[in-house]
Amino acid sequence: SNSEKEIEIVKNLLAAGAKEDGDFVYFDYQLPTDENRIEKKINFAKNDPYWGWTIVGGIYLIDFNKPTQALAHVVTIVSGFMLTIGSIVIFRFSNRISKPIRNVTERMKKLSEGDLSGEALICQTKDEVGLMIEAMNHLQDRLKQIVTEITHSTHVISKASDHLSQSAEAVQISSEQIVATMQELASGAENQANTSSKLSQTMSSFSSM
């Protein structure tokens, strides 16, 4: 019965209070606001050394856990809010890093294909990603400069080659003219020698007469 149960509870409380440091006692008991509802209650009992009284304090576990449950509810809401904010921040931060890297990768691919027509990549930060973008822009500008210098040198070499070809052709014509002149001189010398020989023979004929 309820009376026997209450007597048993009192005995347990007195036994706990008789201990040197007191002790806790757990038991099920009806709620004061609802006699039909039974809940577990925690009590602490300790004897007063001056008066000899047993002092007992107790609380229902559902009341004891209410602040914890409210705190857990608040923690859950705050954690969910912080998780959402953190996810947004991480997404924006990762996109801020990955997008420039993708742009640099695409620009490197175009440079490898010989396409130097791309505009300089925009750099808004001074971190490692910004330094990488600046180096990419410098590389593209340097490649454009090298290609321009090579094109100019090729044009100069082409002009020089044309000039050398014309000079070689002029030298060949001059050589042919010199050869023709030498041949004419040789022919003239031969004719002169024949004439001199005939003249000598004529003179010898006159002398013998």
Buried (B, 14 or more C-beta within 10 A) or exposed (E): EEEEEEEEBEEBBBEBBEEEEBBEBEBEBEBEEEEEEEEEBBBBBBBEEEEEEBEBEBEBEEEEEEEEEEEEEEEEEEEEEEEEEEEEEEEEEEEEBEEBEEBBEEBEEEBEEEEBEBEEBEBEEEEEBEEBBBEBBEEBEEEEEEEEEEEEEEEEEEEEEEEEEEEEEEEEEEEEEEEEEEEEEEEEEEEEEEEEEEEEEEEEEEEEE
